[in-house]
Amino acid sequence: MAHDMWVFGYGSLIWNPEFPVAEQVIARAHGWHRSFCMRSIHHRGTVDAPGLVLALDADPAAHCDGLAFRVAPGAEADTLAALRARELISSAYLERHLPLHLADGRQVQALVFVIDPDHEQYCGGLDLEDQAQIIAHAIGGRGANRDYLHATAAHLAALGIADADLEWLSQRVRTL
């Protein structure tokens, strides 16, 4: 088990990992919070009309609950290459290995993509109403920004993971 590759999903990876998964477990990353703090100029918006996507933003007092995925044995190299192509498209994410606390009591090191607060696409601290206005209208190469929000909020709810900001945003964007 020492050679297992784990990946932490806190946004679209939860519902669309796009790699072979041997196991998935609810997990917690301490010192980070899930936030729509990255302007999306590729997947959920454009350069002219950026959308917003989720990222892990550092906060020593916070934690983020999501899914830890153990990559199917033998698929590690392909998974790493695919994740780098998907997540590092504009270099706004930083690739890290962080400790995760799994719901079943285990602790693992997992590959995680976190926001670079010095990157031009970083927009931490946006008011929730401003986030809703952007998400309601943005569309990118992977579709409407609102679909990304609704899918993530629905899958978190189905897993029993509460996220008050995403729940509020999902309701507000439906109204808009």
C-alpha positions as CSV (number, residue, x, y, z in Angstrom):
1,M,0.0,0.0,0.0
2,A,3.0,2.3,0.4
3,H,3.1,2.8,-3.4
4,D,-0.6,3.6,-3.8
5,M,-1.4,6.9,-5.6
6,W,-4.1,8.9,-4.0
7,V,-5.8,12.0,-5.5
8,F,-8.0,14.5,-3.6
9,G,-11.2,15.7,-5.3
10,Y,-12.9,18.7,-3.9
11,G,-14.7,20.1,-7.1
12,S,-15.3,18.5,-10.4
13,L,-13.0,15.5,-9.7
14,I,-15.7,14.4,-7.3
15,W,-18.2,13.7,-10.1
16,N,-15.8,13.5,-13.1
17,P,-12.4,12.0,-12.1
18,E,-11.6,10.8,-15.6
19,F,-9.1,8.2,-14.4
20,P,-9.5,4.6,-13.2
21,V,-10.4,4.5,-9.5
22,A,-9.7,1.5,-7.3
23,E,-11.3,3.0,-4.2
24,Q,-12.9,6.2,-3.0
25,V,-13.3,7.5,0.5
26,I,-14.6,10.7,2.0
27,A,-11.6,12.7,3.2
28,R,-10.6,15.9,4.9
29,A,-7.7,18.2,4.1
30,H,-6.8,20.5,7.1
31,G,-5.5,24.1,6.5
32,W,-7.5,24.6,3.2
33,H,-11.0,25.7,2.2
34,R,-12.9,25.1,-1.0
35,S,-13.6,28.4,-2.8
36,F,-14.6,29.8,-6.1
37,C,-11.3,31.8,-6.1
38,M,-10.0,31.0,-9.6
39,R,-11.1,32.8,-12.8
40,S,-11.6,30.2,-15.5
41,I,-10.5,31.2,-18.9
42,H,-10.6,27.7,-20.5
43,H,-13.0,25.2,-19.0
44,R,-15.9,27.3,-17.6
45,G,-15.3,30.7,-19.1
46,T,-13.2,32.5,-21.7
47,V,-10.4,35.1,-21.6
48,D,-13.0,37.8,-22.5
49,A,-15.7,36.5,-20.1
50,P,-14.0,34.4,-17.3
51,G,-16.0,32.0,-15.2
52,L,-15.1,30.8,-11.8
53,V,-13.9,27.4,-10.7
54,L,-13.2,25.9,-7.3
55,A,-9.8,25.7,-5.8
56,L,-8.3,25.0,-2.5
57,D,-7.3,28.3,-0.8
58,A,-4.9,28.2,2.1
59,D,-6.5,28.9,5.5
60,P,-4.9,27.5,8.6
61,A,-8.2,27.6,10.6
62,A,-10.2,25.8,7.9
63,H,-10.7,22.3,6.5
64,C,-12.1,20.9,3.2
65,D,-14.1,17.7,2.9
66,G,-14.1,15.9,-0.4
67,L,-13.2,12.5,-1.9
68,A,-9.9,10.7,-1.8
69,F,-9.4,8.5,-4.8
70,R,-7.0,5.6,-4.9
71,V,-5.8,5.3,-8.5
72,A,-6.2,1.8,-10.0
73,P,-2.8,0.0,-9.8
74,G,-0.9,0.4,-13.1
75,A,-2.7,3.6,-14.1
76,E,-0.6,6.0,-12.0
77,A,1.6,7.4,-14.8
78,D,-1.3,7.9,-17.2
79,T,-3.5,9.4,-14.4
80,L,-0.7,11.9,-13.4
81,A,-0.3,13.0,-17.0
82,A,-4.0,13.4,-17.6
83,L,-4.5,15.3,-14.3
84,R,-1.6,17.6,-15.2
85,A,-3.0,18.3,-18.6
86,R,-6.5,19.0,-17.1
87,E,-5.6,21.0,-14.0
88,L,-2.4,22.8,-15.0
89,I,-3.8,24.2,-18.2
90,S,-3.0,27.8,-17.2
91,S,-0.6,27.3,-14.2
92,A,-3.1,28.9,-11.8
93,Y,-3.0,25.6,-9.7
94,L,0.0,24.3,-7.9
95,E,0.6,20.6,-7.6
96,R,1.1,19.5,-4.0
97,H,1.0,16.3,-1.9
98,L,-0.9,16.8,1.3
99,P,-1.9,14.6,4.2
100,L,-5.6,13.6,4.1
101,H,-7.6,12.1,6.9
102,L,-9.9,9.5,5.5
103,A,-13.4,8.9,7.0
104,D,-12.4,5.3,7.9
105,G,-9.5,6.5,10.1
106,R,-6.6,6.1,7.7
107,Q,-4.3,8.9,6.8
108,V,-2.7,9.1,3.3
109,Q,-0.6,11.5,1.2
110,A,-2.6,12.6,-1.8
111,L,-1.9,14.6,-5.0
112,V,-3.9,17.8,-4.7
113,F,-4.1,20.9,-6.9
114,V,-4.3,24.1,-4.9
115,I,-4.6,27.7,-6.0
116,D,-1.5,29.9,-6.5
117,P,-2.5,33.1,-4.7
118,D,0.1,35.0,-6.8
119,H,-1.4,34.0,-10.1
120,E,-3.4,36.5,-12.1
121,Q,-6.4,34.2,-12.2
122,Y,-6.6,34.2,-8.4
123,C,-9.7,36.1,-7.1
124,G,-10.1,35.1,-3.5
125,G,-12.5,37.1,-1.3
126,L,-15.1,37.7,-4.0
127,D,-18.5,38.4,-2.4
128,L,-21.0,35.4,-2.9
129,E,-23.4,37.6,-4.9
130,D,-20.6,38.6,-7.3
131,Q,-19.7,34.9,-7.6
132,A,-23.3,34.0,-8.4
133,Q,-23.5,36.7,-11.1
134,I,-20.4,35.4,-12.8
135,I,-21.3,31.7,-12.6
136,A,-24.8,32.3,-13.9
137,H,-23.6,33.6,-17.2
138,A,-20.1,32.2,-18.0
139,I,-19.6,29.4,-20.5
140,G,-16.3,27.7,-21.5
141,G,-14.8,24.8,-23.3
142,R,-16.3,22.2,-20.9
143,G,-19.7,23.9,-20.7
144,A,-21.7,26.3,-18.6
145,N,-20.2,27.5,-15.4
146,R,-23.6,27.0,-13.7
147,D,-23.6,23.3,-14.6
148,Y,-20.2,22.9,-12.9
149,L,-21.6,24.5,-9.7
150,H,-24.8,22.5,-9.7
151,A,-23.1,19.2,-10.3
152,T,-20.5,19.8,-7.6
153,A,-23.2,21.0,-5.0
154,A,-25.4,18.0,-5.8
155,H,-22.6,15.5,-5.5
156,L,-21.4,17.0,-2.2
157,A,-25.0,16.8,-0.9
158,A,-25.3,13.2,-2.0
159,L,-22.1,12.3,-0.2
160,G,-23.4,14.0,3.0
161,I,-20.8,16.8,2.8
162,A,-22.2,20.1,3.8
163,D,-20.9,23.3,2.1
164,A,-23.1,26.3,2.9
165,D,-21.5,28.6,0.4
166,L,-22.0,26.1,-2.5
167,E,-25.6,25.4,-1.4
168,W,-26.4,29.1,-1.3
169,L,-24.7,29.8,-4.7
170,S,-26.5,26.9,-6.3
171,Q,-29.9,28.3,-5.2
172,R,-29.0,31.8,-6.2
173,V,-27.7,30.9,-9.6
174,R,-31.0,28.9,-10.3
175,T,-32.9,32.1,-9.4
176,L,-30.7,34.2,-11.8
